[in-house]
């Protein structure tokens, strides 16, 4: 006799990857946008490296 708290499930329904991504984006939003705010600032990597305090060497 099986435990009434567990459910037996059949095989997972398959869906195209793009459908899965669209569904997840609708629920959770765009987790990793194409461009972040620090990219849009126009400051290159050298500028950020120059801003590191000496004690963080």
C-alpha angles and dihedrals in degrees: 000000000000126000110265090219093064125071125209110226130195125226116315113262110250122229132175115268092243090056091050092049092048091050093048092046090052090054103036104021128231103323097184112026120205091244127025126210093255090054090053092053091076093231111134129220091264091061091053092047090051089055094060111112115241094247089061089055 
